[in-house]
Amino acid sequence: MRLNGLQLNMSQQKAKFVSYISQNFLEPTPKPRNSTFKSYIEEPEANTYNENHYNLSEPEDATSVDQRVEQSASRFYDETPLQNMMPGERVLGEADSILKFVPYSDCKQGCSGMLYVTNFKLAFLTADRSSYDNTGKRNRSKILGDDDIPLTNIDSIYTVSLSGKRKKMTVDSKMPTTETLEVHCKDMRIVKYGFKFAPKDQNKKFVNTLIHHAFAKKDTLLFAYEYGRSNELKDRELICDCPMFDTIIDWEDELQRCKANKTWRVADVNMSFDMSQSLPRYFVVPTALMNNDIQKAASHFSDRRIPIWCYTHINGNSLLRMSAQDSDTDQPREVSRHGSYSNDRMLDAVKVASNQRNKPKIVKVEEKCPSCQEVQESFVKLRKICMSDTMQEFSNQDAVWNTSLENTRWLLLVSRCLAACNEVAEEVTGGKRTVVIQERTGWDLSCLVSSVSQVLLDPHYRTLAGFQGLVQKEWVRMGHPFQRYLSLVTVSEADTEQVPIFLLFLDCIWQLLIQYPAAFEFTETYLTTIWDSAYIGLFDTFLFNNDHQRYHFSRNEGKNIKQFKLPSVWKWDFQLGSEDFSFFKNPLYLITHDEELVSSLNELQVLSIQGMFCRSSRNNSFTTSLEQNRNHSQDARPERIDPLKKDLLVPNCSSLSIRLWTQCYLRWQSPAQILSGGTPTQYLQQCVMVEEIAQLHHKLKTLQLRESLFVEFRSKNDLIVSHQPNKSKISELLNSTALSSSFPFSPGPALKEKQFSFTPICSYIRNSSLDYDKYVDDDWTGTL
């Protein structure tokens, strides 16, 4: 329930449960509490309901149906407080009579309830049973509630004492008596909890439990380890719609797709991670190199990361990655010369595999892109201006927003990275040379440069399956240290600082999506969801630093008899429903890449032009004008596009053209939200437009086939408005969700707030010409 100035009688709130059906009250008798939550973990018989817990106002035979529902709700809340717990998840601590404050309310409005900490998340359950009564409410995630925070998503914890002193808490901090608990999340949320009415014996104990489990000191203390041991996933639950590049077959298929399988081969020299622990078991090298040659040359590269194939363009030029050559000044001169010889031999093999006379062009990442320290420092400044929790602080930041944003230099870093990637892509297509991306470590910014360059070069990587395979190939398998850079494990205080190179990569892709809105199959919601998933701390994709660590994690240094596997983030039905997955699909991509729709639109365009000329033939002067314009347009016809560059994207890398990714960075700042507006509004309008065109095209085709009595069913396009609105989940989503510029992540103000004008998603369908009849229904099996 809403609080106004914290004017609540907490004792009365705890004693009564307000029914949402009949508004009657039940008076539960007090229960002894010897140990806080032991029964939920170790005593299964605790779930047995005891009627003596309640003093019913009427005899049992006269109890109304409404009161029976109230009993069920109370039993649900009192005996099973956390629903849908994951396998291996257990409650570690609880706190009663907690207030969760509404953002930007200056701690004067909020909800009362109970706060739990498990080995997976920080969870809040409201005292008014809204967690039980889900009417008009839906959770976007299957594994997390709207009021849940994964422990791996917690960046820092602050306590505000009774004296008003604010203190950042660490594992070694002395626990004060907390009045307000501030949780700062890595996704730029700030959540505040009030402990004013909480029992004193729970105060320090709960905060101490939260701090100790929110900052794990080794990966086996993460919840993913308990989940993997407790839940044996079946093979069908691990299958994704993209290559994982953990087998030879995936690499060979990629070589065949790029038509490079004749001069490049998959090497298995690192099967046991003996050559390099940061490289995958399988990688691609020139066919001229034998395993023995690779092992000899590897010792002269940093972390033994030799030149490894990434991609081959249709013109035959390839893209490779390698680390810097070791330059140990203490080595004898002949050893140093041998290292230079090995480097030259490797590059000669690359030249032969690329069928070129000149040696590959080496692009040094350190000269083109920002350093990891620059990325880290810039992100700290960006977080500071994007995280506020009071209206006063928001107003102060808003007054100097442009200056503050420029001082972060984040947009400048994005611009520099895009320029470096554009240079690599231009060299591959225009310079007609194979390019080798060289970086000191080989796993930092080189992942970004290689990935974005391939997105610019190949439209396959602009599809959902292609993009996911690209992340697997260039980030996961090539050893980008996600665990370290996302601060999932904090060995020391320095490990709490994030180095969000992967976020910088997603930002670069978002800039391309804005500049080329019809070139990508996915949307910005898809990119933001990927970033959020990285902090859930459950997915195999973002949990480890390399494949070597991934392999030994599941075996616990050989102590586990059987190796377990964790779900991939690309298994989207694990955490999202089909209705939410629909928001990943770009309608503009569909209408420009669906062959039938494109040909139909081209025909309509020709007919429209012909009709215009026929109508204008009555007016000679107008006809003459049209002829002149047509001749002028023929004279100004653009030059013929090089077929090797027809799929190339050329980004505008100017700092003036780089925009802030507001959905990702500002979605939790409710004062900055646009009610019933923003990019989500444009997106839904595009969905309706594309669906209307698809329906008209299908009906026209059906009318043409009527005489032959041939029925052709329309294929499903997976847009949100293409679903039948009478399906329960779709109907619930369309009718209960208010639209704002932060949709679908931040819920925005409540629907019941009368001072705002809201636009439910269903209004976009109601005011359109969409027709869900038998011509459109994919499941219809009748005849025309």
Secondary structure, 3 states (H helix, E strand, C coil): CCCCCCCCCHHHHHHCEECCCCCCEECECCCCCCCCCHHHHHCHHHHCCCHHHECCCCCHHHCCHHHHHHHHHHHHHHHCCCCCCCCCCCEEEEEEEEEEECCCCCCCCEEEEEEEEECCEEEEEECCCCCCCCCCCCCCECCCCCCEEEHHHEEEEEEEECCCCEEEECCCCCCCCEEEEEEEECCCCEEEEECCCCCHHHHHHHHHHHHHHHCCCCHHHCHHHHHHHHCCCCHHHHCCCCCCCCCHHHHHHHHHHCCCCCCEEEECCCCCCCCCCCCCCCEEEECCCCHHHHHHHHCCEHHHCCCEEEEECCCCCEEEEEECECCCCCCCHHHHHHHHHHHHHHHHHHHHHCCCCCCCEEEEHHHHCCCHHHHHHHHHHHHHHHCCCCHHHHHHHHHCHHHHHHHHCHHHHHHHHHHHHHHHHHHHHCCCCCEEEEECCCCCHHHHHHHHHHHHHCHHHHCHHHHHHHHHHHHHCCCCCHHHHCCCCCCCHHHHCCCCHHHHHHHHHHHHHHHCCCCCCECHHHHHHHHHHHCCCCCHHHCCCCHHHHHHHHHCCCCCCCCCCCCCCCCHHHCECHHHHHHHECHHHHHHHCHHHHHHHHHHHHHHHHHHHHHHCCCHHHHHHHHHHHHHHHHCCCCCCCHHHCCCCCCCCCCCCCCCCHHHHCCCCHHHCCECCCHHHHHHHHHHHHHHHHHHHHHHHHHHCCCCCCCCCCCCCCCHHHCCCCCHHHHHHHHHCECECCCCCCCCCCCCCCCCCCCECHHHHHCCCCCCCCCCCCCCCCCC
